[in-house]
Structures are given as C-alpha cells and as structure tokens.
Amino acid sequence: MYAYPEFTQGGGLMSYGTDFSETWRLTGTYAGRVLNGEKPANLPIQQATKMRLVINLKAAKVIGLAIPEALLGRADEVIE
C-alpha cells in the first residue's frame, strides 16, 4: 500500500493518499494571499481533505489476491 498513486500506476497493488491537485490549489491560494499583503502568521492552517484510492488489479492478479467488489466500488481509479 502506497501513499502516492504513481506507485500504483507503476505496478504497486494500491494507494490511498491526498489528491495532489487539491494540495497544489491550496498552496496557490496561500501564495496569492501572501503576495497580496496578508501576513502568513494570520492565515488559517489548512489541510487537504480529498483522498484518492487507486487499485491495480494487474498486481492483485499476479499475487493471487481477490479484491472485494465493495472495495473496487469505492476506488477512485481501478487499473485493469
């Protein structure tokens, strides 16, 4: 199990972690606010809330693992 979907796309079994597009959006928002004159100490702490589950069925088949349909239904991406 990995934290980054790139590992799953490269052959790993599955990943569950932060959606980087949301993280970069939050970073850009913070940078814009600082560049517009706000003090960094006054900015609220934010954290990405969207997570992505990616499952690689090819890898599961190689190791003889059956992934439950309920888990596949919750996955954001399934690599076949």
N, CA, C and O atoms as a printed pandas DataFrame, in Angstrom:
     atom_number atom_name residue_name chain_id  residue_number  x_coord  y_coord  z_coord
0              1         N          MET        A               1    0.855   -1.169    0.000
1              2        CA          MET        A               1    0.000    0.000    0.000
2              3         C          MET        A               1    0.900    1.230    0.000
3              4         O          MET        A               1    1.850    1.323    0.777
4              5         N          TYR        A               2    0.589    2.157   -0.870
5              6        CA          TYR        A               2    1.401    3.356   -1.035
6              7         C          TYR        A               2    0.569    4.604   -0.751
7              8         O          TYR        A               2   -0.661    4.552   -0.712
8              9         N          ALA        A               3    1.251    5.712   -0.556
9             10        CA          ALA        A               3    0.573    6.984   -0.330
10            11         C          ALA        A               3    0.391    7.765   -1.626
11            12         O          ALA        A               3   -0.375    8.728   -1.662
12            13         N          TYR        A               4    1.082    7.367   -2.686
13            14        CA          TYR        A               4    1.052    8.120   -3.941
14            15         C          TYR        A               4    0.563    7.234   -5.083
15            16         O          TYR        A               4    1.039    6.108   -5.228
16            17         N          PRO        A               5   -0.376    7.715   -5.895
17            18        CA          PRO        A               5   -0.920    6.903   -6.979
18            19         C          PRO        A               5    0.108    6.544   -8.052
19            20         O          PRO        A               5   -0.085    5.571   -8.781
20            21         N          GLU        A               6    1.175    7.295   -8.160
21            22        CA          GLU        A               6    2.202    6.993   -9.160
22            23         C          GLU        A               6    2.820    5.614   -8.927
23            24         O          GLU        A               6    3.176    4.928   -9.884
24            25         N          PHE        A               7    2.948    5.207   -7.674
25            26        CA          PHE        A               7    3.494    3.887   -7.368
26            27         C          PHE        A               7    2.539    2.781   -7.822
27            28         O          PHE        A               7    2.974    1.736   -8.307
28            29         N          THR        A               8    1.253    3.015   -7.664
29            30        CA          THR        A               8    0.263    2.041   -8.102
30            31         C          THR        A               8    0.241    1.966   -9.625
31            32         O          THR        A               8    0.144    0.879  -10.194
32            33         N          GLN        A               9    0.331    3.102  -10.276
33            34        CA          GLN        A               9    0.360    3.127  -11.734
34            35         C          GLN        A               9    1.622    2.469  -12.264
35            36         O          GLN        A               9    1.644    1.997  -13.401
36            37         N          GLY        A              10    2.670    2.433  -11.458
37            38        CA          GLY        A              10    3.920    1.797  -11.836
38            39         C          GLY        A              10    3.984    0.312  -11.493
39            40         O          GLY        A              10    5.012   -0.325  -11.726
40            41         N          GLY        A              11    2.903   -0.256  -10.942
41            42        CA          GLY        A              11    2.884   -1.683  -10.673
42            43         C          GLY        A              11    2.563   -2.067   -9.248
43            44         O          GLY        A              11    2.436   -3.255   -8.954
44            45         N          GLY        A              12    2.425   -1.098   -8.342
45            46        CA          GLY        A              12    2.082   -1.401   -6.954
46            47         C          GLY        A              12    0.632   -1.842   -6.826
47            48         O          GLY        A              12   -0.166   -1.622   -7.738
48            49         N          LEU        A              13    0.291   -2.453   -5.722
49            50        CA          LEU        A              13   -1.052   -3.002   -5.527
50            51         C          LEU        A              13   -2.115   -1.924   -5.350
51            52         O          LEU        A              13   -3.117   -1.918   -6.065
52            53         N          MET        A              14   -1.905   -1.011   -4.403
53            54        CA          MET        A              14   -2.901    0.046   -4.196
54            55         C          MET        A              14   -2.280    1.238   -3.493
55            56         O          MET        A              14   -1.222    1.144   -2.872
56            57         N          SER        A              15   -2.976    2.365   -3.610
57            58        CA          SER        A              15   -2.528    3.572   -2.925
58            59         C          SER        A              15   -3.739    4.308   -2.373
59            60         O          SER        A              15   -4.834    4.257   -2.933
60            61         N          TYR        A              16   -3.512    4.987   -1.271
61            62        CA          TYR        A              16   -4.544    5.808   -0.653
62            63         C          TYR        A              16   -3.851    7.021   -0.066
63            64         O          TYR        A              16   -3.052    6.900    0.862
64            65         N          GLY        A              17   -4.154    8.175   -0.600
65            66        CA          GLY        A              17   -3.485    9.372   -0.115
66            67         C          GLY        A              17   -4.129   10.632   -0.641
67            68         O          GLY        A              17   -5.152   10.593   -1.325
68            69         N          THR        A              18   -3.520   11.735   -0.313
69            70        CA          THR        A              18   -4.014   13.058   -0.667
70            71         C          THR        A              18   -4.072   13.246   -2.178
71            72         O          THR        A              18   -3.206   12.775   -2.915
72            73         N          ASP        A              19   -5.101   13.936   -2.614
73            74        CA          ASP        A              19   -5.223   14.313   -4.015
74            75         C          ASP        A              19   -4.326   15.537   -4.231
75            76         O          ASP        A              19   -4.599   16.614   -3.703
76            77         N          PHE        A              20   -3.261   15.363   -5.006
77            78        CA          PHE        A              20   -2.279   16.435   -5.164
78            79         C          PHE        A              20   -2.835   17.671   -5.849
79            80         O          PHE        A              20   -2.348   18.772   -5.592
80            81         N          SER        A              21   -3.832   17.533   -6.708
81            82        CA          SER        A              21   -4.399   18.721   -7.348
82            83         C          SER        A              21   -5.015   19.647   -6.303
83            84         O          SER        A              21   -4.917   20.868   -6.427
84            85         N          GLU        A              22   -5.646   19.082   -5.279
85            86        CA          GLU        A              22   -6.205   19.902   -4.202
86            87         C          GLU        A              22   -5.086   20.542   -3.372
87            88         O          GLU        A              22   -5.188   21.704   -2.979
88            89         N          THR        A              23   -4.029   19.787   -3.111
89            90        CA          THR        A              23   -2.905   20.315   -2.343
90            91         C          THR        A              23   -2.266   21.499   -3.054
91            92         O          THR        A              23   -1.970   22.519   -2.431
92            93         N          TRP        A              24   -2.055   21.363   -4.362
93            94        CA          TRP        A              24   -1.454   22.464   -5.121
94            95         C          TRP        A              24   -2.390   23.661   -5.197
95            96         O          TRP        A              24   -1.924   24.801   -5.193
96            97         N          ARG        A              25   -3.691   23.433   -5.265
97            98        CA          ARG        A              25   -4.651   24.534   -5.273
98            99         C          ARG        A              25   -4.573   25.306   -3.958
99           100         O          ARG        A              25   -4.553   26.537   -3.959
100          101         N          LEU        A              26   -4.528   24.585   -2.836
101          102        CA          LEU        A              26   -4.407   25.245   -1.537
102          103         C          LEU        A              26   -3.101   26.026   -1.430
103          104         O          LEU        A              26   -3.077   27.127   -0.879
104          105         N          THR        A              27   -2.023   25.464   -1.954
105          106        CA          THR        A              27   -0.725   26.141   -1.936
106          107         C          THR        A              27   -0.791   27.433   -2.737
107          108         O          THR        A              27   -0.286   28.466   -2.300
108          109         N          GLY        A              28   -1.408   27.375   -3.898
109          110        CA          GLY        A              28   -1.551   28.575   -4.734
110          111         C          GLY        A              28   -2.395   29.647   -4.066
111          112         O          GLY        A              28   -2.099   30.837   -4.170
112          113         N          THR        A              29   -3.447   29.220   -3.380
113          114        CA          THR        A              29   -4.304   30.166   -2.660
114          115         C          THR        A              29   -3.506   30.872   -1.565
115          116         O          THR        A              29   -3.603   32.089   -1.407
116          117         N          TYR        A              30   -2.725   30.109   -0.818
117          118        CA          TYR        A              30   -1.885   30.694    0.230
118          119         C          TYR        A              30   -0.881   31.669   -0.364
119          120         O          TYR        A              30   -0.728   32.783    0.138
120          121         N          ALA        A              31   -0.200   31.266   -1.417
121          122        CA          ALA        A              31    0.802   32.141   -2.038
122          123         C          ALA        A              31    0.153   33.434   -2.516
123          124         O          ALA        A              31    0.720   34.513   -2.340
124          125         N          GLY        A              32   -1.020   33.337   -3.114
125          126        CA          GLY        A              32   -1.720   34.535   -3.576
126          127         C          GLY        A              32   -2.076   35.477   -2.443
127          128         O          GLY        A              32   -1.955   36.695   -2.572
128          129         N          ARG        A              33   -2.515   34.908   -1.332
129          130        CA          ARG        A              33   -2.872   35.744   -0.189
130          131         C          ARG        A              33   -1.636   36.443    0.388
131          132         O          ARG        A              33   -1.706   37.615    0.756
132          133         N          VAL        A              34   -0.511   35.735    0.470
133          134        CA          VAL        A              34    0.724   36.343    0.983
134          135         C          VAL        A              34    1.198   37.432    0.027
135          136         O          VAL        A              34    1.613   38.503    0.469
136          137         N          LEU        A              35    1.142   37.173   -1.264
137          138        CA          LEU        A              35    1.569   38.167   -2.249
138          139         C          LEU        A              35    0.656   39.389   -2.268
139          140         O          LEU        A              35    1.070   40.466   -2.698
140          141         N          ASN        A              36   -0.573   39.229   -1.809
141          142        CA          ASN        A              36   -1.496   40.360   -1.721
142          143         C          ASN        A              36   -1.388   41.104   -0.396
143          144         O          ASN        A              36   -2.190   41.995   -0.115
144          145         N          GLY        A              37   -0.398   40.742    0.422
145          146        CA          GLY        A              37   -0.110   41.517    1.619
146          147         C          GLY        A              37   -0.530   40.916    2.946
147          148         O          GLY        A              37   -0.252   41.510    3.989
148          149         N          GLU        A              38   -1.181   39.778    2.955
149          150        CA          GLU        A              38   -1.560   39.186    4.238
150          151         C          GLU        A              38   -0.329   38.587    4.916
151          152         O          GLU        A              38    0.583   38.087    4.257
152          153         N          LYS        A              39   -0.326   38.649    6.235
153          154        CA          LYS        A              39    0.781   38.085    6.992
154          155         C          LYS        A              39    0.583   36.569    7.107
155          156         O          LYS        A              39   -0.508   36.115    7.451
156          157         N          PRO        A              40    1.616   35.796    6.825
157          158        CA          PRO        A              40    1.494   34.337    6.924
158          159         C          PRO        A              40    1.034   33.869    8.306
159          160         O          PRO        A              40    0.321   32.871    8.410
160          161         N          ALA        A              41    1.427   34.566    9.353
161          162        CA          ALA        A              41    1.039   34.170   10.710
162          163         C          ALA        A              41   -0.466   34.309   10.942
163          164         O          ALA        A              41   -1.016   33.672   11.841
164          165         N          ASN        A              42   -1.135   35.141   10.135
165          166        CA          ASN        A              42   -2.573   35.352   10.293
166          167         C          ASN        A              42   -3.419   34.395    9.447
167          168         O          ASN        A              42   -4.643   34.369    9.572
168          169         N          LEU        A              43   -2.770   33.618    8.596
169          170        CA          LEU        A              43   -3.515   32.701    7.736
170          171         C          LEU        A              43   -3.894   31.437    8.506
171          172         O          LEU        A              43   -3.115   30.941    9.319
172          173         N          PRO        A              44   -5.088   30.924    8.246
173          174        CA          PRO        A              44   -5.501   29.701    8.941
174          175         C          PRO        A              44   -4.715   28.490    8.423
175          176         O          PRO        A              44   -4.255   28.469    7.282
176          177         N          ILE        A              45   -4.580   27.511    9.273
177          178        CA          ILE        A              45   -3.951   26.255    8.857
178          179         C          ILE        A              45   -4.975   25.477    8.050
179          180         O          ILE        A              45   -6.119   25.306    8.473
180          181         N          GLN        A              46   -4.555   25.011    6.893
181          182        CA          GLN        A              46   -5.449   24.231    6.042
182          183         C          GLN        A              46   -4.808   22.893    5.729
183          184         O          GLN        A              46   -3.588   22.738    5.769
184          185         N          GLN        A              47   -5.654   21.944    5.421
185          186        CA          GLN        A              47   -5.186   20.608    5.098
186          187         C          GLN        A              47   -6.089   20.057    4.001
187          188         O          GLN        A              47   -7.303   20.258    4.018
188          189         N          ALA        A              48   -5.488   19.371    3.064
189          190        CA          ALA        A              48   -6.279   18.752    2.008
190          191         C          ALA        A              48   -7.221   17.718    2.623
191          192         O          ALA        A              48   -6.838   16.972    3.524
192          193         N          THR        A              49   -8.437   17.684    2.133
193          194        CA          THR        A              49   -9.422   16.758    2.680
194          195         C          THR        A              49   -9.819   15.669    1.690
195          196         O          THR        A              49  -10.413   14.664    2.081
196          197         N          LYS        A              50   -9.501   15.856    0.431
197          198        CA          LYS        A              50   -9.858   14.861   -0.573
198          199         C          LYS        A              50   -8.757   13.812   -0.677
199          200         O          LYS        A              50   -7.587   14.134   -0.886
200          201         N          MET        A              51   -9.154   12.554   -0.528
201          202        CA          MET        A              51   -8.215   11.438   -0.630
202          203         C          MET        A              51   -8.582   10.607   -1.851
203          204         O          MET        A              51   -9.739   10.579   -2.271
204          205         N          ARG        A              52   -7.575    9.925   -2.423
205          206        CA          ARG        A              52   -7.794    9.080   -3.596
206          207         C          ARG        A              52   -7.371    7.651   -3.303
207          208         O          ARG        A              52   -6.300    7.405   -2.749
208          209         N          LEU        A              53   -8.235    6.707   -3.686
209          210        CA          LEU        A              53   -7.931    5.284   -3.592
210          211         C          LEU        A              53   -7.745    4.752   -5.013
211          212         O          LEU        A              53   -8.647    4.847   -5.845
212          213         N          VAL        A              54   -6.568    4.193   -5.276
213          214        CA          VAL        A              54   -6.261    3.618   -6.583
214          215         C          VAL        A              54   -5.889    2.158   -6.367
215          216         O          VAL        A              54   -5.056    1.836   -5.520
216          217         N          ILE        A              55   -6.519    1.276   -7.144
217          218        CA          ILE        A              55   -6.275   -0.166   -7.023
218          219         C          ILE        A              55   -5.786   -0.697   -8.364
219          220         O          ILE        A              55   -6.348   -0.383   -9.414
220          221         N          ASN        A              56   -4.731   -1.506   -8.314
221          222        CA          ASN        A              56   -4.152   -2.107   -9.508
222          223         C          ASN        A              56   -4.541   -3.591   -9.542
223          224         O          ASN        A              56   -3.983   -4.409   -8.810
224          225         N          LEU        A              57   -5.510   -3.920  -10.407
225          226        CA          LEU        A              57   -5.969   -5.304  -10.493
226          227         C          LEU        A              57   -4.929   -6.225  -11.124
227          228         O          LEU        A              57   -4.910   -7.423  -10.842
228          229         N          LYS        A              58   -4.064   -5.673  -11.975
229          230        CA          LYS        A              58   -2.987   -6.480  -12.556
230          231         C          LYS        A              58   -2.071   -7.007  -11.454
231          232         O          LYS        A              58   -1.723   -8.188  -11.437
232          233         N          ALA        A              59   -1.689   -6.135  -10.546
233          234        CA          ALA        A              59   -0.810   -6.533   -9.441
234          235         C          ALA        A              59   -1.516   -7.531   -8.528
235          236         O          ALA        A              59   -0.891   -8.475   -8.045
236          237         N          ALA        A              60   -2.800   -7.333   -8.289
237          238        CA          ALA        A              60   -3.556   -8.259   -7.442
238          239         C          ALA        A              60   -3.597   -9.647   -8.068
239          240         O          ALA        A              60   -3.468  -10.653   -7.370
240          241         N          LYS        A              61   -3.775   -9.699   -9.382
241          242        CA          LYS        A              61   -3.828  -10.987  -10.078
242          243         C          LYS        A              61   -2.487  -11.713   -9.993
243          244         O          LYS        A              61   -2.447  -12.931   -9.818
244          245         N          VAL        A              62   -1.386  -10.964  -10.118
245          246        CA          VAL        A              62   -0.050  -11.568  -10.075
246          247         C          VAL        A              62    0.206  -12.251   -8.732
247          248         O          VAL        A              62    0.808  -13.323   -8.687
248          249         N          ILE        A              63   -0.247  -11.639   -7.648
249          250        CA          ILE        A              63   -0.003  -12.228   -6.325
250          251         C          ILE        A              63   -1.158  -13.116   -5.853
251          252         O          ILE        A              63   -1.128  -13.639   -4.739
252          253         N          GLY        A              64   -2.171  -13.282   -6.701
253          254        CA          GLY        A              64   -3.284  -14.165   -6.376
254          255         C          GLY        A              64   -4.236  -13.608   -5.336
255          256         O          GLY        A              64   -4.807  -14.359   -4.546
256          257         N          LEU        A              65   -4.408  -12.309   -5.332
257          258        CA          LEU        A              65   -5.262  -11.652   -4.347
258          259         C          LEU        A              65   -6.580  -11.226   -4.993
259          260         O          LEU        A              65   -6.577  -10.579   -6.041
260          261         N          ALA        A              66   -7.688  -11.582   -4.381
261          262        CA          ALA        A              66   -9.006  -11.169   -4.858
262          263         C          ALA        A              66   -9.418   -9.898   -4.122
263          264         O          ALA        A              66   -9.477   -9.875   -2.893
264          265         N          ILE        A              67   -9.699   -8.855   -4.875
265          266        CA          ILE        A              67  -10.132   -7.581   -4.288
266          267         C          ILE        A              67  -11.659   -7.601   -4.200
267          268         O          ILE        A              67  -12.315   -7.818   -5.219
268          269         N          PRO        A              68  -12.244   -7.384   -3.028
269          270        CA          PRO        A              68  -13.703   -7.391   -2.881
270          271         C          PRO        A              68  -14.373   -6.310   -3.742
271          272         O          PRO        A              68  -13.845   -5.211   -3.908
272          273         N          GLU        A              69  -15.535   -6.649   -4.276
273          274        CA          GLU        A              69  -16.283   -5.704   -5.115
274          275         C          GLU        A              69  -16.615   -4.421   -4.359
275          276         O          GLU        A              69  -16.632   -3.341   -4.950
276          277         N          ALA        A              70  -16.876   -4.529   -3.065
277          278        CA          ALA        A              70  -17.197   -3.346   -2.268
278          279         C          ALA        A              70  -16.031   -2.362   -2.259
279          280         O          ALA        A              70  -16.241   -1.150   -2.303
280          281         N          LEU        A              71  -14.811   -2.873   -2.202
281          282        CA          LEU        A              71  -13.631   -2.013   -2.215
282          283         C          LEU        A              71  -13.412   -1.428   -3.608
283          284         O          LEU        A              71  -13.058   -0.257   -3.744
284          285         N          LEU        A              72  -13.620   -2.236   -4.636
285          286        CA          LEU        A              72  -13.472   -1.735   -6.008
286          287         C          LEU        A              72  -14.491   -0.631   -6.285
287          288         O          LEU        A              72  -14.196    0.322   -7.006
288          289         N          GLY        A              73  -15.677   -0.757   -5.719
289          290        CA          GLY        A              73  -16.715    0.260   -5.904
290          291         C          GLY        A              73  -16.376    1.590   -5.259
291          292         O          GLY        A              73  -16.875    2.632   -5.682
292          293         N          ARG        A              74  -15.549    1.564   -4.261
293          294        CA          ARG        A              74  -15.148    2.795   -3.571
294          295         C          ARG        A              74  -13.894    3.427   -4.162
295          296         O          ARG        A              74  -13.554    4.563   -3.832
296          297         N          ALA        A              75  -13.218    2.707   -5.021
297          298        CA          ALA        A              75  -11.966    3.206   -5.585
298          299         C          ALA        A              75  -12.218    4.366   -6.540
299          300         O          ALA        A              75  -13.199    4.370   -7.284
300          301         N          ASP        A              76  -11.324    5.349   -6.511
301          302        CA          ASP        A              76  -11.395    6.468   -7.435
302          303         C          ASP        A              76  -10.862    6.070   -8.810
303          304         O          ASP        A              76  -11.271    6.625   -9.830
304          305         N          GLU        A              77   -9.951    5.108   -8.824
305          306        CA          GLU        A              77   -9.376    4.625  -10.068
306          307         C          GLU        A              77   -9.019    3.150   -9.913
307          308         O          GLU        A              77   -8.447    2.741   -8.902
308          309         N          VAL        A              78   -9.364    2.356  -10.929
309          310        CA          VAL        A              78   -9.033    0.947  -10.942
310          311         C          VAL        A              78   -8.219    0.683  -12.199
311          312         O          VAL        A              78   -8.688    0.936  -13.308
312          313         N          ILE        A              79   -7.016    0.181  -12.033
313          314        CA          ILE        A              79   -6.138   -0.140  -13.155
314          315         C          ILE        A              79   -6.346   -1.610  -13.478
315          316         O          ILE        A              79   -6.152   -2.477  -12.627
316          317         N          GLU        A              80   -6.748   -1.886  -14.735
317          318        CA          GLU        A              80   -7.036   -3.272  -15.119
318          319         C          GLU        A              80   -5.964   -3.856  -16.000
319          320         O          GLU        A              80   -6.062   -5.014  -16.407
